[in-house]
Amino acid sequence: MRILISGLCGHMGQAVASLCENGYRGAHAVCGVDLHPENAAIPCVRQFADLDTLPDVPEIDCIVDFSHHTVVRDLLSYATRRRIPTVIATTGHTPVEKDEIATAAR
C-alpha cells in the first residue's frame, strides 16, 4: 500500500514512516505533507496543493494524517477529489471540522 503521510516530520508521522520503511504489512510511504519538508527523508511538500509538483510520485492508496486540525479542509479536499481513503488521527477538531470530516466520509 502506497501511503501519503500528512504531518510527516512530526513524532507520529515519523513513527508511521519508520513502520513503512521496515516493511510493515507491505506499506510504503511515498510522500508527505508537512510545514517543514526540508526535514523529510522522502518527497515532501508544505501543502496539499503542492503535491502535483513532486516528480515521479506513484499513485497514493491511502492518506494517514497526524498533522494539525487546521489542515483538515485541504486534506479532505485533496482526498475526496481523488477518492483516496484517509485515516485522520489528528485530534482537537472543532465541531465544524468534525462535520466536514463526517460529510467527506459519506
N, C-alpha and C positions, 0 to 999 in steps of 0.2 A: 504494500500500500504506500502510495506517494503522499507525503504529508507536508502541508504548509503550516509552520508554527508562528502564530501571532503572539508577540511578546518573546521572541526567540532568545534575546540576550538576558532576560531576567532569570531568576533562580529556577522557576518551574519550567520555563522554556528550554533552558539548558538541560534540565533533567530529562525532558522528553527527547531532545536532540541526542542526548547520550544513550538513551534506550534504543533509539533508531540506529545510531552508529554501531551499537553492539548487536544489531540484527533482531531485536525483539519482535517476534511474530511476523517477520518479513517486512516490518515498517522501514521506510526510508524517508528521512527528512530531506526534501528537495529545495526548499527555500523558506524564507521567513519575512516577517514584517516586524520592525522594531524601531524605536526612536533613535537607537544607537547602532545602526547597521555596520559601522566600522569595526565593531567588536565581534562580528559573526564569523563563524568558520564555514558557513555555507552561503550561497547567494541570499542577500537580504536587502530590503528597501525600507524607507521610513513610513510609507503609507500604501494602502491597497491600490490606489490609483497608479502607483509607480511599478506595480508588478509586471505590466506589459513591457517595461523597458529592460527587464532581465533577459539576457541572451540564453538560449538553449535550456530553458527550464521545462521539464516534461509536464504533462498534464497532472493535475492535482486530484487525488482521490478523496481527500479529507482535510479539513482545517481543524487544528487544535488551538484553542485560544486561552492563553494565560497572560493577557495584556492588562489593560485598564478599562474599566467600564465605559469610559467616554469614547472608546474606539468602536463600540458595538454597531453604530449606524453604518460606518464604512465597511466593517466586516460583513454585516448582513447584506448590504447592497451587493458587494462582490460575490458572496456565496450564493445568494438567491439568483442573481443574473446568470451565474454559471452552473447552478443546480449542484453545488458541492456540499455534501453532508458536513456538518460543523459541530464540534464539541466545544461548548462555551464553559470554561472552567473558571473564568474570571468572576469575582464577587463584587458586591457593592452597587449593583444596578439600581437605578431609580425605578419607580413604578412605570413610568413611560417607557423606559428601556426594556423592562420585563414584558410589557405589552408588545413592543416591537419584536422581541425575540419569539414570543408566542405566535404572532402573526406570521413571521418568517418560517416557523416550524410547520405551520399548516401548509 
